[in-house]
Amino acid sequence: MADPARARRLAKRITAIVATELEHQVKDPRLAMVTITAASVTADLRDATIYYTVYGDETDAASSAAALASASGVLRSAVGRQTGVKFTPTLTFVPDVVGEQSRHIEDLLVAARASDAAVAAQAAGAQFAGKADPYRRPRDADDEADDDAGDDSGDEADDEAGDDAGDDPGDEGNPGHDEDLEGGQR
């Protein structure tokens, strides 16, 4: 087994060699719009997979694939001469689908943005089913002052409900007052 770092270096070198050979040495017009994007080499350095893209339609891609298959022997010889490895890896050409996948992801993102905008538009006109704030909040001093300034009918209801925070400490209704303590101490 070879070092993974060595396999990565060899893959980069193979990418550069194949791209240069396609540009300068191989004289096939079907390869004019081919771009080598990446390469990967197996851990034993015996097989190399070369990824490419083709600018054009499906017929251009099919003709470029056939041209790469026919030129693989010439390209392998060039890789063997320029890398100096003991065993020249076999070359396999695979169309790179990263561009298609990125376009698909962009389409999905556009659809997600559109659905988010639709939800935001629907939420803009929505009203609460109950109160705007369904959670109970503790009463603070300002609320109690507002209640004392108003009518006394609400205060009696509060006293009956057990809200005796404002009563004097000697009141029997005060839950904080314990009459059972010995000696009257708290």
Sequence and secondary structure as in RCSB ss.txt:
>XXXX:A:sequence
MADPARARRLAKRITAIVATELEHQVKDPRLAMVTITAASVTADLRDATIYYTVYGDETDAASSAAALASASGVL
RSAVGRQTGVKFTPTLTFVPDVVGEQSRHIEDLLVAARASDAAVAAQAAGAQFAGKADPYRRPRDADDEADDDAG
DDSGDEADDEAGDDAGDDPGDEGNPGHDEDLEGGQR
>XXXX:A:secstr
   HHHHHHHHHHHHHHHHHHHHHT   GGGTTEEEEEEEE TTSSEEEEEEEESS HHHHHHHHHHHHHTHHHH
HHHHHHHH  SS  EEEEEE  HHHHHHHHHHHHHHHHHHHHHHHHHHHT   SS S  S     HHHHHHHHHS
 SHHHHHHHHTT  TTS TT TT TT  S SGGG  
